[in-house]
């Protein structure tokens, strides 16, 4: 249980820092395919959370 909590703590800290890479990924996707503003926002939020979780998992097990 403590590993899950520590991973989430690391992930919350990284949320702010992962917003910029997520924006760049969404911009790249937008050049390849037309996206509505709502879809763009959803992809941005999901990517930010996924990237933060990946970094949190990496920091936990590194």
Buried (B, 14 or more C-beta within 10 A) or exposed (E): EEEEEEBBEBBEEBBEEBBEEBBEBBEEBEEEEEBEEEBBEEBBEEBBBEBBBEBBBEBBEE
